Amino acid sequence: MAVIQKDIARQLDLSVATVSRSLRQDPRIPSETRAKVVSFASKAGYRPKTKNSNLLINSACKTDAKKESSQSFMLAVFVQVEHIAEAENSYKTLAGISQAAQEHNSSMVLHTVGFDRRDQIHLPENQPEVMGSGKIQGVILLQHFEEESVQKLSTQTACVSIQHYHPEVHMDCVSADNIQAVAKLVEYLRSLGHKKIGYIDETYTTSFFDERLSGYILGLVKSNLKFAPEYIMRKVNSPGEKDRESKFDILHRWIGEGVTALMCANDSVAFDVYRWLRKHSYQCPQQVSVTGFDGMVCPADIPALTSVRVHFPDLGRLAVEQLVSRLKEPTLPPVRTMVECELIEGKTAGRR
């Protein structure tokens, strides 16, 4: 049965009018609400009544003819469906993209890609149909896609990547300043008296997780702390693995050997680490401090997390601005823009 706007409204607890206006990119609807509606609609298989039934096309209001003639364009946002279904970070980034597209009086096409096709986005069958007709002037890649496929895509159209850096591809990138943010977080923990700090990474092989690990090492050096590879845990959850809790059992040994703080590559891992500590009767932060990264909203069973807030809407807005600049000056060298992050002093990191 086809998904209609009434279904979306019921699932998101919104009015049908709000859903309809969000899908039309009505500026009277908050940008985050518009992004959430578009994201859910794409995941649910909603198809607008247009000739191209495979897309969600958000038409911007055309109120400034002069601006439209000089800057108006249509962009496509490629995002892995797994990210858009699970991560609030994707919603926030899409909100920034949507707002910037609106400001440029332009249109946005949201195109979801399955995880198993992240290496095939250069193929026409894995692209929005309007790309084949030449209506897409540029593409924004949200999160990680395979290098070779991105390389081929970049020869077809102007591209900007958000978060994942492709050093071998002639394209722009907008990301958080991961290295410096994590280094400052290590220095913050050192100021609280922590001398043995462990690090727990995520599953995905991405540049931003590599950068966060680099920031951890840099922070240790700047804080005059010993770098001990045995206190680094990478790839805590393999694709398809339902339960990663057993991977955390090594933390018994870490804590026994004097590790008093656990830095996690993102908030999702930090939430799971906190739950593991609680299950095994470790007190946080009295015995072990836990930090995350991203600045997500904490679940009800997690206290305010000490973390690093990434301003995801800014990443989205800057990606659109970078794409506009690239369309104007396609021969300029690739530009990488890094956005400063913000330390959140929560309740999961304490003094030693």
C-alpha positions in Angstrom: 0.0 0.0 0.0 1.4 3.4 -1.0 2.4 5.7 1.9 0.5 9.0 1.9 1.1 12.2 3.8 -1.5 11.2 6.4 0.6 8.2 7.3 3.7 10.3 7.8 1.8 12.8 9.9 0.5 10.0 12.2 4.0 8.5 12.6 5.7 11.8 13.4 2.8 13.2 15.5 2.4 16.2 13.1 -0.5 17.6 11.3 -1.0 16.7 7.6 -0.6 20.4 6.8 2.8 20.5 8.4 3.9 17.4 6.5 2.6 18.8 3.2 4.4 22.1 3.8 7.6 20.4 4.9 7.7 18.3 1.7 7.3 21.6 -0.3 10.1 23.2 1.8 7.7 25.9 3.1 9.9 28.4 5.1 7.2 28.8 7.7 8.1 25.3 8.9 11.2 25.0 11.1 14.2 23.6 9.1 14.7 20.7 11.4 11.1 19.7 11.1 11.3 19.8 7.4 14.4 17.7 7.4 12.8 15.1 9.7 9.7 14.9 7.5 11.7 14.5 4.3 14.0 11.9 6.0 11.1 9.8 7.3 9.2 10.1 4.0 12.1 8.8 2.1 12.7 5.9 4.4 9.0 5.0 4.4 8.8 4.9 0.6 6.6 8.0 0.1 6.4 9.1 -3.5 5.1 12.5 -4.5 2.7 12.9 -7.3 5.3 13.9 -9.9 6.5 12.4 -13.1 9.6 11.2 -11.4 8.2 8.9 -8.7 11.5 7.8 -7.2 12.4 11.2 -5.7 11.5 13.6 -3.0 12.0 17.0 -4.6 11.8 20.0 -2.3 11.0 23.1 -4.4 12.1 26.3 -2.9 9.9 29.4 -3.1 10.9 31.7 -5.9 10.6 35.2 -4.4 13.7 36.9 -5.7 14.0 36.8 -9.5 17.4 38.4 -9.5 18.8 35.9 -6.9 17.1 33.0 -8.7 18.7 33.9 -12.1 22.2 34.2 -10.5 22.3 31.4 -7.9 19.3 29.1 -8.2 20.1 25.4 -8.8 19.1 21.9 -8.0 21.3 19.8 -5.8 21.1 16.1 -4.8 22.0 14.9 -1.3 23.2 11.3 -1.2 22.8 9.7 2.2 23.0 6.1 3.3 19.5 4.9 4.4 21.0 3.3 7.5 22.2 6.7 8.7 19.1 8.6 7.9 17.0 6.0 9.7 19.0 6.0 12.9 21.1 9.1 13.4 19.7 12.4 14.7 23.0 13.9 13.3 21.7 13.3 9.8 18.5 15.1 10.6 20.4 18.1 11.9 22.7 18.2 8.9 19.8 17.9 6.4 18.1 20.7 8.2 21.2 22.9 7.6 21.3 21.8 3.9 17.6 22.5 3.5 17.9 26.0 5.1 20.8 27.0 2.9 19.1 25.7 -0.3 16.1 27.7 0.7 18.2 30.8 1.1 19.6 30.2 -2.4 16.1 29.9 -3.8 17.1 26.4 -4.9 15.8 22.8 -4.8 17.0 19.8 -3.0 16.6 16.1 -4.0 17.1 13.6 -1.2 18.5 10.4 -2.5 18.9 7.4 -0.2 21.5 4.7 -0.9 21.6 1.3 0.7 24.8 0.3 2.6 25.4 -2.4 0.1 25.5 0.2 -2.8 27.8 2.7 -1.2 30.4 1.7 -3.8 28.1 2.1 -6.8 26.8 5.7 -6.5 28.5 6.6 -9.9 26.1 4.2 -11.7 22.9 5.7 -13.2 20.7 3.1 -11.6 21.9 4.2 -8.2 21.3 7.9 -8.8 18.3 10.2 -8.9 16.6 10.0 -12.3 16.8 13.7 -12.9 20.6 13.4 -12.9 20.3 11.6 -16.3 18.5 14.6 -17.7 21.1 17.1 -16.5 18.9 18.9 -14.0 21.2 18.3 -11.0 24.0 20.8 -10.9 25.8 19.4 -7.8 25.8 16.6 -5.2 26.4 16.6 -1.5 27.5 13.4 0.0 26.5 12.9 3.6 28.7 10.5 5.5 30.9 7.8 3.9 30.9 6.4 0.4 33.6 4.3 -1.3 36.6 6.2 -2.7 36.5 4.8 -6.2 32.8 5.4 -6.7 33.1 8.9 -5.4 36.0 9.5 -7.8 33.9 8.5 -10.7 30.9 10.5 -9.5 33.0 13.6 -9.2 33.8 13.5 -12.9 30.1 13.6 -13.6 29.1 16.6 -11.4 30.4 18.9 -8.7 30.5 17.2 -5.4 31.0 18.2 -1.7 31.5 15.7 1.1 30.3 16.2 4.6 32.4 14.6 7.3 34.3 12.0 5.3 37.4 13.4 3.6 38.4 11.9 0.2 42.1 13.0 -0.2 42.5 11.4 -3.6 39.4 13.0 -5.1 39.2 16.5 -6.5 36.3 17.7 -4.4 35.5 19.9 -1.4 34.8 18.7 2.1 33.2 20.2 5.2 33.7 18.5 8.5 34.1 19.0 12.2 37.6 19.8 13.5 37.8 16.3 15.0 41.5 16.2 15.8 41.6 19.4 17.8 38.3 18.7 19.5 39.4 15.3 20.8 42.8 16.6 21.8 41.1 19.3 24.0 38.9 16.7 25.5 42.0 14.7 26.5 43.5 17.8 28.1 40.2 18.4 29.9 40.3 14.9 31.4 44.0 15.4 32.4 43.0 18.6 34.2 40.6 16.5 36.2 43.4 14.3 37.3 43.1 11.4 34.9 46.4 9.8 33.9 45.3 6.6 32.2 42.7 7.2 29.5 41.3 4.5 27.2 39.8 5.0 23.8 36.9 3.1 22.2 36.3 3.5 18.5 33.3 2.7 16.2 32.7 0.2 13.4 32.9 2.3 10.3 36.2 3.0 8.4 35.9 6.7 7.9 38.2 9.6 8.0 36.5 11.3 10.9 36.9 8.3 13.2 40.6 8.1 12.1 40.9 11.8 12.9 39.3 11.4 16.3 41.8 8.6 17.1 44.6 11.0 16.0 43.2 13.7 18.3 43.3 11.2 21.2 47.0 10.5 20.5 47.8 14.2 20.1 46.0 15.0 23.3 48.0 12.5 25.2 51.2 14.0 23.8 50.1 17.5 24.7 49.2 16.4 28.2 52.5 14.5 28.8 50.6 11.2 29.1 52.0 7.9 27.9 50.5 6.5 24.7 49.6 2.8 25.4 48.1 1.0 22.3 46.7 -1.7 24.6 44.2 0.8 25.8 42.7 1.4 22.4 39.7 -0.6 21.2 38.7 -0.3 17.6 35.8 -1.6 15.6 33.6 -2.5 18.6 30.7 -3.5 16.5 31.1 -5.4 13.2 28.4 -5.1 10.4 25.5 -7.4 11.2 26.6 -7.9 14.8 23.6 -7.5 17.1 25.3 -7.4 20.5 28.6 -5.7 21.1 28.5 -5.9 24.9 30.9 -8.8 25.0 33.5 -6.7 23.3 33.5 -4.4 26.4 34.6 -7.2 28.8 38.2 -6.2 28.2 37.3 -3.1 30.2 37.5 -5.2 33.4 41.2 -5.5 32.7 41.7 -1.9 31.7 40.0 -0.6 34.9 42.0 -3.1 37.0 45.2 -1.7 35.5 44.3 1.8 36.4 42.3 3.3 33.5 40.0 5.9 35.0 38.5 7.5 31.9 37.1 6.0 28.7 36.9 8.2 25.6 34.4 7.1 23.0 34.5 7.9 19.3 30.9 9.0 19.3 28.0 9.3 21.8 26.3 6.1 20.6 29.3 4.1 21.8 29.5 6.2 25.0 25.9 5.3 25.8 26.6 1.6 25.5 29.8 1.9 27.6 27.9 3.7 30.3 25.3 0.9 30.4 28.0 -1.7 30.5 29.7 0.0 33.5 26.3 0.3 35.3 25.5 -3.4 34.6 28.8 -4.4 36.1 28.5 -2.2 39.2 31.1 0.4 38.2 30.3 3.9 39.4 30.4 6.7 36.8 32.1 9.1 37.2 33.3 8.2 40.7 35.3 5.2 39.5 35.3 5.6 35.7 34.6 8.7 33.6 33.0 8.4 30.2 33.1 10.9 27.3 31.5 10.9 23.9 31.5 12.9 20.7 28.8 14.6 18.6 26.5 16.1 21.3 23.4 13.9 20.8 20.4 14.0 23.0 20.9 11.5 25.8 18.4 8.6 26.3 16.4 8.6 29.4 18.7 6.1 31.2 21.8 8.1 30.5 22.8 11.3 32.5 24.1 14.4 30.8 27.1 13.1 28.8 30.4 14.8 28.8 31.0 15.1 25.1 31.9 17.3 22.2 29.1 19.1 20.4 29.3 19.2 16.6 27.2 21.9 15.0 25.7 19.7 12.3 23.3 22.3 10.8 26.4 24.4 10.2 28.0 21.6 8.3 25.0 21.3 6.1 24.8 25.0 5.4 28.5 25.3 4.7 28.3 22.3 2.3 25.7 24.2 0.2 27.8 27.4 0.3 30.8 25.4 -0.8 28.9 23.8 -3.6 27.7 27.2 -4.8 31.3 28.5 -4.8 32.4 25.3 -6.7 29.7 25.8 -9.4 31.0 29.4 -9.9 34.7 28.5 -9.9 35.0 24.8 -10.9 38.8 25.0 -11.6 39.8 26.2 -8.1 41.8 23.7 -5.9 39.7 21.6 -3.5 38.8 23.3 -0.2 38.5 21.6 3.1 36.5 23.5 5.7 36.6 22.4 9.4 34.1 23.7 11.9 35.2 24.3 15.5 33.4 22.1 18.1 32.2 22.8 21.6 33.1 20.9 24.8 30.1 19.8 26.9 30.9 19.4 30.6 28.3 16.8 31.5 27.9 14.5 34.5 29.9 11.5 33.3 33.4 12.9 33.9 34.7 13.6 37.4 37.8 14.4 39.3 40.3 11.8 40.4 
